[in-house]
Amino acid sequence: MANDPHLERFLEEMLRLKNLRQKRALSLDELREVAASAGVSDSEWKEIVEKFKDHMVRAKGFLEFNNPDDAIGELSQALGLNPYHADALLGMAQAYQMRWKQRSNPTDKEMAMSYARECLDIDADNKDAMRLLSELRTGRESQAKPVLSTQRLPAPVPAAGKKPSAVVVVLLLIGLAVLLGMAFLLMARQAPSDFENPQEPLEVEVSPPAEALPDGPENGLESYESLLECSFVPNAMSEGVSLAPPRVVLSDYDGSWAVNSMGLVKVLPGTELLELTLKLELLDEQGKVVAAQSIKVLESHNAMGRPGDLLPFDNLLYKDKGEPDASRARVSVSYAKARPAAGRYPESKPLEVSWAFERADNIDLAVRQRAAEFGEVLGDFSHDMELEVANIGQVPLEKVEAQISWYDKSGKIAHSEEVLFTYSSNPVIEAGQVRIYSRMWIIDGLAPDQFGHYVVEILTAE
């Protein structure tokens, strides 16, 4: 969100509400009002909603697979978007309780109790939070085990074709923790690539030195922002990738602070990248690490990165206490799973693209199907897609929104869905570059043997 003033204003308002110790969950309508007051458009609002939902869904999956560390990371991101969401607070309590049981660290127990109390402050009748707090106090585990709910998420009215139980079945069969595939500022994890020819590796350089950015909006929250100098530190894990140092913006609030980072990782020739995690570290003037966070760039359920692909990422590190003591940042690869690249890849299939508006002469896109798997889930049609969205125009594109429609064999439309191929919190798609859009769809009511074709219509390109 570092480059979008509207999204930054929304984040600042969420932080202001947290600093005011708001003690109730905000409704969807109230959240929309906050977003509207920050100048957030309808499409940007969809990004916020979907990003929050993605974090919650992934957190639920990590908890189900006894992985509290990654669950805490996802829930921290969700709470940055809505600091007083009861289910997110409950999830944090559950994750810290799980980690306490695994490691017997008393700090984890204290954190679990703290988040459970915060959840009860907002939802006084939350039985799961009561049960968890009682277990921590008494040391006796109840029979009923709470599971992080995703039913009360602030999300739009579910579109036809979303069957959570069916998605879970698919993901379990393929060994993944979660994937609903909806994204806020990321409808899916996306990996850009050069459309025709791989370019030379991105040069490793230091981003501009710290400088003051404009203050936040006049919404009752005093803030100061600075662009931190950031360097990339190569290591043994970074073989096969290169990284231009991300843009790292530090926002200092009264009693809390946040760091937004965004950037691109390039997959080098000869490498196929399956998973990638970065580590962002904030350092003080003496070079001491004062804060750190992992950034998941590519996960096992994402489409793999091919040679030349550019993998975008954006990340929010939020601390609700203390003052920032960071003067610069550095980033390194903490985990990478790769293999030798294939000699050749199947040629991507060009798709016919229509436009919902009269585009300017210097704006153009090409969409190709890199891979597709059509199948069946509980009797409904499933479509696991991987698309290449290429900027073949002459100007950079910050946001590309499209509508995908599926038709049956008779030519009747079965389902349509609006998606974001790229969005304002990611690096722009430069002319000649590509974003990889991957997602699994389950189309309710469409029998697999009745599927005919699908089409793509561009709604926004700017």
C-alpha angles and dihedrals in degrees: 000000000000095000100042114080093195094054090044089053090051091051091048091052090051089051090048091054090050093050089051086056095239105200105201137058115263116237122232090255092051092049089050089052091052090050092047091050088054091054095253112161125223092259091048089049089055088054092053093048095047094045090053091048093049092053091049094048093049091047090053090052093049090051091050088054094047094249105136097166095062091039090056090050093052094045091049088058091048092050089051087064096041111012095187104046109136097214093050091050090048090050091053090051091050093047094050091045089053092049091048090054091049098046107017091227108158091211090064090053091051091049091050091052092046094053091044089055091048089052091052091048087063101031107029093182097052102134094188091057091046091050093048094048091048091051091052092049097045100031090227119118118222122227095243111076115207117229123198108259124222095183097094098049117137095248137139121264105292113257122230112275099042108119108165095192092053092049091052090052091054094046094049090050092055094041099249125138099220145343126163086153097219118131140196106206080352121048085185135352104278132202117198121208140180104269100219114007129019111244128220116281115282111264115251108234141149117263118236117292120265114290136169118263125201116288120256123269121285095264100127095274119108111212141167124200131197134179108235123217106246132190133190115232112205118213140163091284093055096066108124096029138071129199136201105213110264126244105259119192122187116206115195115201132177102281097348140054142193138200122210118196132180134170151129132267118200124211108223126224115283095027135104110194119211102170135007134180125181129201118220115199128188116209133196125225091277092054095253117145108244099173138004139183138181118238118205106215100165126013133189093261093053125091110270120256115248126204109290095019117138112216114205125207139179127187141181123208110190129184118186095196138050135014125289115253097183123125099168142003140220133196132203139168111266098176135011132171114194143153137193113288122249116258092237136005128214112266112261116244115241114233126209109249126200127193126226091204140033103270126211118254092248094054120080138145137193122202122200132180106237094178138348136183120191119196148131133275117186091333096312128109116261127197121191103191136186115186134183111219107194127193101221093164129093102253134062116260121218099179132025119179123181143172120231116201128190122206132195123229092270090059094252116139112247101182142347129200133185113224139179115231091185134353143199099269092061126071112276121263103249119213107283095022130112140214119212111221115195130174144140117236129194112198111207115223096011112115113219093237091053098057112118113172144313133230137201125221122187111227100174134014116167 
